[in-house]
Amino acid sequence: MHSLIQLSIVVLLLPLLSFVILIFFNRRLPRRGDFVGVGILGSAFAISAYIFWSVIVQTYDPAFRIAWDFTWIDLGNVHGIGPLQVRMGIVIDNLTAIMLAMVTLISLLVHLYSTGYMAGDKNYGRYFAFLGIFTFSMLGIVLSDNLFSIYIFWELVGLSSYLLIGFFFEKQSAADAQKKAFLVNRVGDIGMWLGILILYSQFHTFSFEQIYANLAAGKFAMSNAWLTAAGLLLFMGCVGKSAQFPLHIWLPDAMEGPTPVSALIHAATMVAAGVYFVARIFVLLTPDALHVIAFIGAFTAFMAATIAITQNDIKRVLAYSTVSQLGYMVLGLGVGAYSAALFHLVTHAFFKACLFLGSGAIIHAMHHEQDMRWMGGLRKNMPWTFATFTLATLALAGLPLTSGFMSKDAILAGAIGFAQVEGGGVFYLIPALGFFSAMLTAFYMGRQIWLVFFGESRTHLKPVDNHHHGHDAHGAHDDHHDAHEVHEVSWNMRAPLVILAALSIFFVYSPNPLDGAEGWFMKMIKTPATVVGPANHNCATTLVKAASPLMAEALPAVAAHGATDSPAVAGGEHATAKGEHAFADPRQAEIAHAAHAAHFPAIYISSIMVLVGISLAGVVFVFKIIDPDKTAQAIRPLYLFSLNKWYWDEIYEATFIKGSVVLSKMLSWFDTNVIDGMVNGVAFLVRKLAFANNSFDKYVVDGFVNFTAFSVNTTGAVLRKLQTGKVQTYVVMLLLVVFGYFVFYFTRLLY
Amino acid sequence: MEHLIPIGLNHYLTISAFLFGFGLFAVMTRKNAIVILMGVELILNAANINFLAFSKYNGGMGGVMFSLFIIVIAAAEAAIALAIVINIFKIFKSVDVSSIDTMKE
C-alpha cells in the first residue's frame, strides 16, 4: 500500500473519530470539546496538505494516479454470472489531492469560525460532532474509487446535511427545510442509483476503472441510448446534490441552518460533490447526455441569477448565487470544459465560503438580523469583514485579478468553443445565458455590497412588529447589547475570512491573471479521454486510425496557439501509455481547440458584462439615477416573478405535493375500500361458510346422529310395550303370530 | 231316526274346537293362575278328543297311544304347575298373573 494511501485513510477516519468522541463525550469535555473538533480537523488538514504537496507540487504529473482496493463483500461464484465481488478502495489522483486539501481546509476554517459563531448554543458539542461526520462523508466521496462507496458516502452526506440544516430543529422552518432538503435529494439519489445499476448490470463491477476499461473495450451490450440514460441518471444525483434546475429548491431553504454550515455544506463541499461526481463519471457521458447537462447548467445559472436580484435576505442572495455558480460548473462540464469547471468548483468553494462566513459575521454582529433592507453602513464598523467580503464578491462577480475571473472565463470560453463546434444556433444560447448571468451576478453582488456596507445604518427603519429574535437560536447576546452597536467579530471568526479571501486572489492559481490555463490547476487537471463516443463500439485500434486524421488536423492548430499540452494531446499520450483508452476523442480535441481560440473573446465579453452589471448596480443603488423601488413598480410582474423565485415552490406545491396528496388519498381510498373490502369480503365469506358448515353439522350430521338415537329410542319404546312381562300377553302374541301365519298361508293358497 | 245326521268326525272336531277355544279363552283372560291351569287342562283335553277322534276314524292305534301319553303328561304337568303356583304364591303372596310381571325388567 502506497504511503499516501495510508495517509489518506487517516485523513478519512480522523473526522469520524471527532464525531465519535464529540457525540458521546462532549458534555464531559471542557468547552464541550470544540478543541477536539478543531484539533482533529487541523491534523487532517495538515496531512491533506502533505498529500497535496507530494502530489501536486512534487510530482507535478497530470496523469498521476495511485489506487488501492480490497474485497469488501465476496458473493462467491454466482450462478449464471460468475465470481461476484463488491470491492472498496481509494484512488488518489490530482483531483482527489486538490479536493482533499480544499475540503479539509474549509472544514477546518468552519470549525474555527464556529467556535465564535456558535458560542453559547445549548447543543454546541453536538454541532461539532455533526460537522465531523459531515467532513467524514465528504472525504469519503472524494476518495472513493467506485460507484458503490460513492453512493454510500453520498447518502451519508445527505444525512449529515439533514442533521445540520435542522440543527435549530425547534424552529418549524428549520425542521421543514431539513425535510425538504432530504426529500429533494432523495429524488436525485434514486436516479443515481438506477444509473449505477444500469452500469452494474452490464459489467458486474462498481469500480470506475473497470467500468471505463469495459466501456472503452466496447463491452456495453445495450444500445447507446441506454448509455446516455445511465449517464443522465447518474447526473440526477448531481442535480439533487448540486441543486440544479428541477431540484434546486432545497438549497435556499437550507439557509435555515447555522451560517457556518451554509458556508461548509451549501457553498463549498456538499453541493460541490455533485459536480465532483459528474467529473468522475465524465468519461462515460455520451455527447447527448452532455448536451442535456450543458443546457440544465446554463438554465440553472440564468434562473438562479435572476432570482438572486430581488431577494432581501442576505443569505438567500448568496444561496441563489451558489445555485447560479453551480449551474456554471455543470454548464462547464456539459460543454466539455472539464478542467475549467473543476477550477471554478475550487475557486468558488473558497470565495463563496468567504462570503457565507462574512455574512455570518454580519448576522452575528447585527444580532441575527438577516434582512439587507435594515442593514447599511457596516463598512466602518466591520472593516475586516468588509474588506474580505468585497474581495470575495469581486471574485464571484468575476473581475480581473481574482480567481473567479479566471475560472468563469475558462468555462465561458469553453461554452463558446462548444457552440462553435456544435455549430447550431441553439447552442449559442449556452454561452449567451452564461454571459448574461455573469452580468446579473455582478449586479446582485453590487446591490448586496451596497446595501450591507455603504450608506447609513437603516436599523431604525425596520418595522418593529416584524421583529423576531434569533435566526440562530442562541439569543443570549440579544439581551445584553443595544441593537445599534455593531462591532467587528473576534479573531477566530476573522482569521478564516482572511485566509479564504486570500485564496480568492489570482496568483494562488496562476501567474497570469488573465489566463487560468497557465496556472498549475489547469495543467494538473486534464480532460480525460472519453470512453464513449460515436464509434466506441468499434475495436480500439481502428478507432485510433479513424481518429488520427482528425488528430493530425487538430494538433498543429492547437500547437499554433502555444498550448502543446492541450487535453487532446494529453489524452493521446495517456492512451499510448496505458494502451487501453487507446484514443483521444476528436470531438473533445476540437472543442478544446475552439475554446482556446475563444479565450480572448470570452475575456472581453465577460469583462464588459461584469462592468455593465456593476455600473448598473451603481446607477441603481449608489447614485439612485434609477430608483429601484419605482423600477420594481414599473416592471412589477417581472419583479414579483423574481421575488417569488419563479414560483417553483408554488408549482411543486401544486403539482407534486398536491399530486402526492391526491394520489395518497386515492391509494388510501383504494386501501380502505378495495383492499379492505377484499379482506372483509373474504372474512364475510368465511363467516358465511362457517355458518353454513355449522348448520350442516348441526342439522345434517347431528340430525343423523339424533335421528339414529331417536329411531332406536322410538323403536325401543314401541317394542318395550310388547314386552309386558305378563305371560298372557305373550300368549296373545303367539296366537296372533299363528293367526297371521294362517292368514299368510291361506292367502297364498287362495291366490 | 233317519232324518238325524249320524255322529261323525266333524262333531268330535267341533266339540274339540269349542273345548280348545274355552281353554284358550280361560288362559288369555283369567287372572288366577289356577284357573289358567284349568284352561290348559281344557286345551290338552281338546287335543285328546282330536287324537281319539282321528284314531277312531283312521283306524290306527297311534291316536289312542298319544292321548294316553298326554293324560300322563298332563297329570305330571299339573303336579309341576301346581308346585310352581304354590312357589309363586309364596314369593308374591298372590296367584294373580297380572301382578307377576317382573320378567319384563
Interface residues (C-beta under 8 A of the other chain):
Chain A: Q723 T724 G725 K726 V727 Q728 V731 V732 L735
Chain B: L24 V27 M28 T29 I36 V97 S98 I100 D101 T102 M103 K104 E105
